[in-house]
Amino acid sequence: MPIWPLPRTPFADLITGQAGTVAVASNDSDFGALFVKVRELAAADPHDIPFLWITAPEAGGLSGEIEQFIPDRYRWDLSAAPAPVSPAVSLVPEVAAPPPPRSLPQAARPALQSAASQTPVSDEAVAEELLRQLPVGRFRAGDAQQVVSRRWPEHPAAGEASRFGLFLLNRIWPLLEKRGVTMPRQGSPRTYEITPGSPGAVAKQVPRQETKPAMTASPEPTPEPSLAQLAATVAAGITDDVFKASDAQAALKGRTPPHPAASFTAAQFGIWFAKQLWPIMEEHGVTIAKEKPRRYEMTPDARHNLIALA
C-alpha cells in the first residue's frame, strides 16, 4: 500500500484539529494506509475511530482487501440492487421506487457529531493563552503543553510531547515571537523566554483597584529580590562544590525564608530551579556534574561571579 504523505492531508488536518473525521469514498484499497494511521491516532479508544469508508460496489472494481481489513462498522455501502421488474403488461412500465439508502454505521455517528459540534482552536488563541498562563522568564515545550492540556484537553497536539514540540515550534512560536518572546536556546532542549517588555507580560499585571487613603502611613514593602540576587543568595549558602536542587532550596530557605520557592515541594522547587536560577548559574560558570540523578558543580570562580551579582 502507498504511504499517505503528511503535508496537507486529511491525516495532518486530523492531528492539528482542522478536521474531526476522515471519510474516504473509493472502491480501491490504496487508502488502507490512511485507515491504519487514523486507527493509530485513536489507539486510546479503538472502537471509536473517526473514520468512514464509503463504497459503491455497483460501480465495479471493489477491492477484496476493503472487505477483509476494514470492519463493517466503518463502511457505508451506497449501492443498492434495483428491484426486479416483471414483464410489462401495459405499454407504460412502472418505475420501481429506489430503496432508501443505508444509514451511517453507528460507530461513525459519534465521530461525525463530535466533529460538527467542536470548534477548532485557533493558533492565535493558543498563543494568547500561553502568554496569560506562563510567568515571565524561560519555559520549554513541556511547560507550554501543560497549559494547553489544561485549557483544551481534546486538542490534537496536547497528548504527545514530540508532536506538541513541533506544533509549538512551527505554528505557535512565530506568533509568540511577534509578541516579544525570544528563543535563547535553539538546541536540544529548545528554550523560550517571555521577556518583561513583551506584550504578554502586560496581561499578567493585576488591575489596580481604588482604595480609601490610609489614615496612618504604612511601611513601604520590601522589594522582591531579582533572579540574579536569588542566584547569588543560593551560591553564598551552598558550601559544597557539588550540590543538588535540594541543597539550593536549603540555602534559599536559610537566607531568604519569605520567598515562595522556599516552601515549595521538592518536585516543585526542582522545576522552578531549572527554569529560573539554573540558566543564570550556567552563564556564570556552574556546570552539570552528573545527569541522573542531576548534580551541579560550582567552582570557586563561579561562586565568586555569582556572589558578585548581589
C-alpha positions in Angstrom: 0.0 0.0 0.0 1.3 3.5 -0.7 2.2 5.6 2.3 0.0 8.7 2.6 2.0 11.9 2.6 1.6 14.0 5.7 1.8 17.6 4.4 -1.8 19.0 3.8 -3.6 15.6 4.0 -6.7 14.5 5.9 -4.5 12.8 8.4 -2.5 16.0 9.0 -5.7 18.0 9.4 -7.0 15.5 11.9 -3.8 15.9 14.0 -4.0 19.7 14.0 -7.7 19.9 14.7 -8.7 21.2 11.3 -10.8 18.1 10.8 -12.7 15.8 13.2 -13.3 12.8 11.0 -11.7 11.3 7.8 -14.1 10.0 5.1 -12.9 8.1 2.0 -15.1 7.5 -1.0 -13.4 4.8 -3.1 -13.6 1.2 -4.2 -9.8 1.0 -4.2 -7.8 -0.3 -1.2 -5.0 2.2 -1.8 -6.3 4.3 1.1 -5.9 1.4 3.6 -2.7 3.0 4.9 -4.8 6.1 5.8 -7.2 4.0 7.9 -4.2 2.4 9.7 -2.8 5.8 10.6 -6.2 7.1 11.8 -6.6 3.9 13.9 -3.2 4.5 15.5 -4.2 8.0 16.4 -7.4 6.6 18.1 -5.4 4.0 19.9 -6.8 5.1 23.3 -10.3 4.0 22.1 -10.0 1.5 19.2 -13.8 1.2 19.0 -14.3 4.9 18.3 -12.1 5.5 15.2 -13.1 8.8 13.4 -13.1 7.1 10.0 -15.7 6.3 7.4 -15.1 4.3 4.1 -17.8 4.9 1.5 -18.1 2.3 -1.2 -20.3 1.7 -4.2 -19.8 -1.9 -5.5 -22.2 -1.3 -8.3 -19.5 0.9 -9.9 -17.3 -2.2 -10.2 -13.8 -2.9 -9.1 -14.5 -3.3 -5.3 -11.2 -4.4 -3.8 -11.4 -7.5 -1.7 -8.9 -6.1 0.8 -11.6 -3.5 1.8 -14.0 -6.2 3.0 -11.1 -8.1 4.6 -9.4 -5.4 6.6 -12.0 -2.6 7.1 -14.6 -3.6 9.7 -18.2 -3.3 8.7 -18.9 -0.6 11.3 -16.6 1.8 9.4 -18.0 1.2 5.9 -21.0 2.7 4.2 -22.3 1.0 1.1 -24.1 3.4 -1.2 -25.1 0.8 -3.8 -28.5 -0.9 -3.9 -29.7 -3.6 -6.3 -32.6 -2.4 -8.3 -35.9 -4.2 -7.7 -36.8 -6.9 -10.3 -39.3 -5.8 -12.9 -41.9 -8.2 -14.1 -42.7 -8.4 -17.8 -44.6 -5.4 -19.0 -48.4 -5.8 -19.1 -49.1 -2.3 -20.3 -47.2 -0.1 -22.6 -46.2 2.1 -19.7 -43.9 0.2 -17.3 -44.0 1.0 -13.7 -40.9 2.6 -12.3 -39.7 1.0 -9.1 -39.1 3.5 -6.3 -35.4 3.5 -5.3 -34.8 1.8 -1.9 -33.8 4.1 1.0 -30.1 4.4 1.5 -28.4 2.6 4.3 -27.9 4.7 7.4 -24.4 5.6 8.7 -22.6 3.0 10.8 -23.3 3.5 14.5 -19.6 3.8 15.2 -19.2 6.7 12.7 -22.0 8.8 14.1 -20.4 10.0 17.3 -17.2 11.0 15.4 -19.2 13.0 12.8 -21.4 14.6 15.5 -18.3 15.5 17.6 -16.6 17.0 14.5 -19.7 19.1 13.8 -20.0 20.3 17.4 -16.4 21.2 18.1 -14.9 24.5 17.1 -11.2 24.2 16.1 -8.9 26.1 18.5 -7.1 28.8 16.6 -3.3 29.2 16.9 -3.8 32.8 18.0 -5.9 31.6 20.9 -3.2 29.1 21.9 -0.5 31.8 21.8 -2.6 34.2 23.9 -3.3 31.5 26.5 0.4 30.7 26.8 1.2 34.4 27.4 -1.6 34.6 30.0 -0.6 31.5 31.9 3.2 31.2 31.7 5.2 33.5 34.0 7.8 36.0 32.7 11.1 34.0 32.2 12.2 30.9 30.4 10.0 28.0 29.5 10.2 24.8 27.5 7.7 22.9 25.3 6.7 20.7 28.2 5.6 23.8 30.2 3.5 25.1 27.3 2.0 21.6 26.7 0.7 21.6 30.3 -1.1 24.9 29.7 -2.7 23.6 26.5 -3.7 20.3 28.1 -5.4 22.0 31.0 -7.2 24.6 28.8 -8.0 22.3 25.8 -7.6 18.6 26.8 -9.0 17.5 23.5 -6.5 19.5 21.4 -4.8 17.1 18.9 -1.3 18.3 19.9 -1.9 18.1 23.7 -1.3 14.4 24.2 2.2 13.7 22.8 5.4 15.6 23.7 7.1 15.2 20.3 4.0 16.2 18.4 3.5 19.2 20.6 7.1 20.3 20.3 6.7 20.5 16.5 3.3 22.2 16.8 4.8 24.8 19.2 7.9 25.5 17.0 6.2 25.6 13.6 2.8 27.2 14.3 2.8 28.9 17.7 6.4 30.2 18.0 6.1 32.6 15.1 3.1 34.2 16.8 4.9 34.4 20.1 8.0 35.9 18.5 5.8 38.8 17.2 4.8 39.4 20.8 8.3 39.7 22.1 9.0 36.1 23.2 12.6 35.1 22.4 14.4 31.8 21.9 17.6 31.9 24.0 18.5 28.3 23.3 17.7 26.7 19.9 19.5 23.4 20.6 18.0 20.5 22.5 16.2 21.1 24.7 14.9 24.2 23.0 14.2 27.0 25.4 11.8 30.0 25.0 11.6 33.2 27.2 8.9 35.7 27.9 10.6 39.0 28.5 9.3 41.6 30.9 8.9 44.0 27.9 6.8 41.7 25.8 3.1 42.5 25.4 2.3 39.2 27.0 3.7 40.4 30.3 1.1 43.2 30.5 -1.7 40.6 30.6 -0.4 39.2 33.9 -0.4 42.5 35.7 -3.2 42.8 38.4 -5.5 45.7 37.7 -5.2 48.5 40.2 -8.1 48.9 42.5 -9.2 52.1 44.1 -8.8 52.1 47.8 -9.5 54.6 50.5 -6.5 56.5 51.7 -5.0 55.0 54.8 -5.2 57.1 58.0 -1.7 56.1 59.1 1.4 55.8 57.0 2.3 52.1 56.3 5.8 51.0 55.9 6.9 50.6 52.3 7.0 46.9 51.1 10.4 45.3 50.8 11.2 44.9 47.1 11.3 41.3 45.9 14.8 40.2 45.0 15.6 39.6 41.4 16.5 36.2 40.0 20.2 37.3 39.8 20.1 38.2 43.5 18.4 34.8 44.4 21.1 33.0 42.4 23.8 34.9 44.4 22.0 34.0 47.7 22.0 30.3 46.7 25.6 30.4 45.7 26.6 32.0 49.0 24.6 29.5 51.0 25.9 26.3 49.3 29.1 25.1 51.0 29.9 22.1 48.8 31.3 22.3 45.3 28.9 19.6 44.0 25.3 20.1 45.0 21.7 19.2 44.1 18.5 21.1 43.9 17.5 20.3 47.5 20.8 21.9 48.6 19.9 25.1 46.7 16.4 25.1 48.3 18.0 24.7 51.8 20.3 27.7 51.1 17.4 29.8 49.9 15.3 28.8 52.9 18.1 29.7 55.3 18.8 33.1 53.8 15.5 34.2 52.2 12.8 32.3 54.1 9.9 34.5 53.0 10.4 33.7 49.3 7.6 31.4 48.0 10.1 29.0 46.5 11.5 28.2 49.9 8.2 26.4 50.8 7.9 24.6 47.5 7.8 20.8 47.5 11.0 19.1 46.3 9.5 18.4 42.8 8.1 22.0 42.5 11.4 23.5 43.6 13.3 21.3 41.1 11.2 22.6 38.2 11.5 26.2 39.4 15.2 26.0 39.9 15.8 24.5 36.5 13.7 27.2 34.8 14.7 30.3 36.8 18.1 30.0 38.6 20.0 27.4 36.6 20.2 29.4 33.4 21.8 32.3 35.4 24.2 30.0 37.2 25.1 28.3 34.0 26.1 31.6 32.5 28.4 32.3 35.4 30.3 29.0 35.3 28.2 26.4 37.1 28.2 23.1 35.2 26.4 19.8 35.4 28.5 17.2 37.2 26.0 14.3 36.7 22.8 13.9 34.8 20.9 11.2 36.7 20.4 12.0 39.5 21.1 15.6 38.5 24.1 17.1 40.3 25.7 20.5 39.7 29.3 21.7 40.3 30.3 25.2 41.4 33.9 26.2 41.0 35.4 28.9 43.2 35.4 31.3 40.2 31.7 30.5 39.6 30.8 31.1 43.2 32.7 34.4 43.2 31.0 35.6 40.0 27.5 34.7 41.3 28.0 36.3 44.7 29.1 39.5 43.0 25.6 39.7 41.4 24.2 40.6 44.8 
